[in-house]
Amino acid sequence: MWLDDLNELVGTLKERIEQHKDVLGKNETATRYALIDPLLTALGWDLQDPGQVQTEYSTGDGRADYAMLAGGDTSRPRLVIEAKKLGRPISDGINQSITYCVGRGIPYFVVTNGRDWAAYETHKPVPVTDKRIVDFSLTDPAQPTVMKMLWLWRGNFESESPIVPVIPDRPALQQAATSTSQPVAAAPPSSVQRPDRNIPLDEFNPNRGDPPPAALLFPDGTEEKIAEWYRIQASVVRWLIDTGRLREADCPVKGPKGGHLVAASPIGRYGKNFINPKQIGNVWIETSRGATDHARTAKKILKIRDVDLSDVRVVMET
């Protein structure tokens, strides 16, 4: 049966790790060939079919080790997998993977060193550490590990929202391992529902006199507190600089009517000094605006720098 085969595979990979850990700990390619590829194959991914799996996938911000395609749409991967050599902390690949996914709108990513696996939801409106939705290690007991592995089953990605398998109690787990050859379905986690006070930036339209929001939450998990209205604009510019999306050489960033939204010096379109300039790194912004103007300007800057406004969340005061 299929679950029995997965249990057997986990045992085989455990032995392989123990016997060849010195070799695998020095070589990412060997780790992929000996540990990662067999597990993905067992979970229904045909590594030789470019319609299912593309290796060294170009994201525009680098190359992902594996890009996994399913659901009949080969124009965009459902998830990418970042591989590390055995023994390397998987946390080393999180920020890199987020960058890959944000640039291409890829909803999920996995980081693994062949032994430890962790899956994350790219656009989940929480800090990076809370984006993790399932994790397992081949050194854990085999049956719970197999149940968690089912999240990576290719059939799970034929639906729009892959389900997270529920780990049942021990009697139910033993019954599942001996009586079924299909993954156990589970209800989607409630945490993927958007909180009422956490909205996409493109839906954020403040009115005159409204208090500023509590924070902005960016696609990579960075959270910027907003104590004053101008900080919504300043936080956007700071995040763009920190993530390499905005450089001094890109300035001035001009709005649709030619005004300088971000400038290399505090001087506007017609050579006039900014009224109330604020310096962010090596660039400047004009802060003599009202609440609604700050929000609109922040949106314009992000759009000009090719950031999807729905990927930036506004955390409102509760």
C-alpha positions in Angstrom: 0.0 0.0 0.0 1.1 3.6 -0.6 1.4 4.6 3.0 3.4 1.4 3.7 5.7 2.3 0.9 6.2 5.8 2.4 6.9 4.3 5.8 9.5 2.1 4.2 11.1 5.0 2.4 11.4 7.0 5.6 13.3 4.1 7.1 15.6 3.8 4.0 16.4 7.5 4.1 17.2 7.4 7.8 19.7 4.6 7.2 21.2 6.5 4.2 21.6 9.6 6.4 23.4 7.6 9.1 25.6 5.7 6.7 26.6 8.6 4.4 26.2 11.7 6.5 29.8 12.8 6.0 29.5 12.7 2.2 26.0 14.3 2.2 27.1 17.0 4.6 29.7 18.3 2.1 27.6 18.2 -1.0 24.2 19.7 -1.8 24.0 17.8 -5.1 24.5 14.5 -3.3 21.9 15.5 -0.8 19.4 16.2 -3.5 20.1 12.9 -5.4 20.2 10.7 -2.3 17.5 12.2 -0.1 15.3 14.9 -1.7 14.7 13.4 -5.1 13.5 10.0 -3.8 11.0 11.6 -1.4 9.6 13.9 -4.1 9.3 11.0 -6.5 7.4 8.9 -3.9 5.0 11.8 -3.4 4.0 11.7 -7.0 6.3 14.3 -8.6 7.9 13.1 -11.9 11.3 14.8 -11.8 11.9 14.0 -15.4 8.7 15.8 -16.6 9.3 19.6 -17.0 5.5 19.9 -16.9 5.6 18.9 -13.2 9.1 19.8 -12.0 11.7 22.3 -13.3 15.1 22.5 -11.7 17.2 25.6 -11.5 14.1 27.7 -12.1 14.7 31.3 -12.9 12.7 33.7 -10.7 14.2 37.0 -11.8 15.8 37.3 -8.3 17.8 34.1 -8.6 17.3 30.4 -9.3 15.2 28.1 -7.2 16.4 24.5 -6.9 13.0 23.0 -7.7 9.8 24.6 -9.1 6.8 22.4 -8.7 3.9 22.7 -11.2 0.4 21.3 -10.7 -3.3 22.1 -11.3 -3.1 22.3 -15.0 -1.4 25.7 -15.0 2.3 25.5 -16.0 2.7 29.3 -16.3 3.5 29.6 -12.6 4.8 27.1 -10.0 2.6 26.2 -7.1 5.6 26.1 -4.9 9.4 26.2 -5.0 11.9 24.1 -3.0 15.2 25.4 -1.8 17.7 22.6 -1.1 20.6 22.7 1.3 23.2 20.1 2.0 22.6 17.7 4.9 23.3 19.3 8.2 22.9 22.9 7.1 20.2 24.8 9.0 17.1 25.1 6.9 16.5 28.6 8.3 19.4 29.7 6.0 17.1 29.4 3.0 13.9 31.1 4.2 14.6 34.7 3.1 16.0 33.6 -0.2 12.9 31.6 -0.9 10.6 34.4 0.0 12.3 36.7 -2.4 11.9 34.1 -5.2 8.2 33.6 -4.5 7.3 37.3 -4.1 8.9 38.1 -7.4 6.8 35.5 -9.3 3.7 35.4 -7.1 4.4 31.8 -6.0 2.1 31.0 -3.0 4.2 28.3 -1.2 7.8 27.4 -0.6 9.7 24.6 1.1 13.2 24.6 2.5 15.0 21.3 3.2 18.4 19.8 3.9 17.1 16.3 3.0 16.5 15.4 6.6 14.5 18.4 7.9 11.7 19.9 5.8 9.6 23.0 6.4 6.8 24.5 4.2 5.7 28.1 4.3 2.9 30.2 2.9 4.4 33.1 1.1 1.7 35.7 1.4 0.3 34.7 4.8 0.0 38.1 6.7 2.2 37.3 9.6 5.9 37.5 10.5 8.2 35.1 8.7 8.4 32.6 11.6 4.6 32.3 11.6 4.4 31.6 7.9 5.4 28.0 8.5 2.4 25.7 7.9 4.0 22.2 8.2 7.4 20.7 9.1 8.8 17.3 9.7 12.1 15.5 10.1 13.1 12.1 8.9 14.5 11.4 12.3 11.1 11.7 13.9 8.8 8.6 14.3 7.9 7.3 10.9 4.1 7.4 11.0 3.6 11.0 12.1 6.4 12.0 9.6 4.5 10.2 6.7 1.3 12.0 7.6 3.0 15.4 7.5 4.8 14.5 4.2 1.4 14.2 2.6 1.2 18.0 2.3 3.8 17.6 -0.4 1.8 15.0 -2.3 1.4 16.2 -5.9 -2.4 15.5 -5.8 -2.7 17.9 -2.9 -1.7 20.7 -5.3 -4.3 20.0 -7.8 -6.7 22.1 -5.7 -6.3 25.8 -5.2 -5.7 25.5 -1.4 -3.5 22.5 -0.5 -4.8 21.0 2.7 -2.6 20.4 5.8 -2.9 16.8 7.0 -4.2 16.4 10.6 -2.1 14.1 12.7 -4.6 11.8 14.4 -4.2 10.0 17.7 -2.1 6.8 17.8 -4.9 4.3 17.2 -6.3 6.3 14.3 -2.8 6.7 12.8 -2.2 3.0 13.0 -5.6 2.3 11.3 -4.8 4.8 8.5 -1.4 3.2 7.9 -3.0 -0.2 7.3 -6.4 0.5 5.7 -5.9 3.2 3.1 -3.7 4.0 0.1 -4.8 7.6 -0.2 -3.8 10.7 1.7 -6.0 11.6 4.6 -8.1 14.8 3.9 -8.2 17.6 6.4 -10.1 20.8 6.8 -8.1 23.9 5.7 -6.4 25.6 8.7 -8.4 28.5 10.1 -5.3 30.6 10.3 -5.4 31.2 6.6 -8.5 33.3 7.0 -7.7 37.0 6.9 -8.3 38.8 10.2 -10.8 41.6 10.1 -8.3 44.2 11.2 -5.6 43.1 8.8 -6.3 44.2 5.2 -4.4 44.4 1.9 -3.0 47.8 1.1 -4.9 48.1 -2.1 -8.1 47.9 0.0 -6.9 50.5 2.5 -8.6 53.9 1.8 -8.5 56.1 4.9 -10.7 59.1 5.4 -9.7 62.5 6.6 -9.4 62.5 10.4 -8.8 58.7 10.7 -6.0 57.6 13.1 -3.0 55.9 11.4 -2.9 52.1 11.2 -0.8 50.2 13.7 1.7 48.7 11.2 2.5 47.6 7.7 3.3 44.0 7.1 5.4 43.3 4.0 5.6 40.1 1.9 8.9 39.0 3.5 7.4 39.2 7.0 9.0 42.6 7.8 6.7 44.6 10.1 7.0 48.4 10.4 5.1 50.3 13.1 3.1 53.3 12.0 2.9 55.9 14.7 2.4 58.9 12.4 0.8 59.1 9.0 4.0 60.0 7.1 5.5 56.7 8.3 3.3 54.7 6.0 5.2 56.4 3.1 8.6 56.2 4.9 8.2 52.5 5.8 7.4 51.6 2.2 10.6 53.4 1.0 12.7 51.9 3.7 11.5 48.4 2.9 12.1 48.9 -0.8 15.7 50.0 0.0 16.4 47.2 2.4 15.2 44.5 -0.1 17.2 46.0 -3.0 14.1 47.2 -4.9 15.0 50.9 -4.7 18.4 52.5 -5.0 19.6 56.1 -5.1 20.3 55.6 -8.8 16.6 54.9 -9.4 15.7 58.4 -8.2 13.7 60.5 -8.8 10.8 58.1 -8.6 8.2 60.1 -10.4 4.4 60.0 -10.0 1.9 59.9 -12.9 2.0 63.7 -13.1 5.8 63.9 -12.9 6.1 64.9 -9.2 9.0 63.5 -7.3 7.7 60.9 -4.9 11.2 59.8 -3.9 14.3 61.9 -4.7 18.1 61.7 -4.3 18.0 65.2 -2.7 15.1 67.1 -1.1 14.2 68.9 -4.2 11.0 68.6 -6.2 10.1 68.6 -9.9 10.7 72.2 -10.6 13.8 72.7 -8.5 11.8 73.7 -5.4 12.9 72.4 -2.0 10.6 70.0 -0.3 8.5 71.7 2.4 8.9 69.0 5.0 11.6 66.5 3.8 12.5 63.3 5.6 15.6 61.3 4.7 15.3 57.5 4.4 18.8 56.1 3.8 20.3 58.0 0.9 16.9 59.2 -0.5 14.3 61.8 0.5 10.5 62.0 0.7 8.1 64.9 1.1 6.0 64.5 4.2 3.8 67.7 4.0 0.8 65.6 3.1 -2.5 64.6 4.7 -3.4 61.0 5.8 -5.1 60.1 2.5 -2.2 61.6 0.5 0.4 59.5 2.4 -1.5 56.3 1.7 -2.0 57.1 -2.0 1.7 58.1 -2.3 2.8 54.9 -0.7 0.7 52.9 -3.1 2.1 54.8 -6.1 5.7 54.1 -5.0 5.1 50.4 -4.6 3.3 50.1 -8.0 6.1 52.0 -9.7 8.6 49.5 -8.2 6.5 46.5 -9.3 5.2 45.4 -5.9 1.7 43.9 -5.8 -0.3 46.0 -3.3 -2.3 43.0 -2.2 0.9 41.5 -0.9 1.4 44.3 1.6 -1.0 44.2 4.6 -2.2 47.1 6.8 -2.5 46.1 10.4 -5.3 48.3 12.0 -5.6 49.3 15.6 -7.9 46.9 17.4 
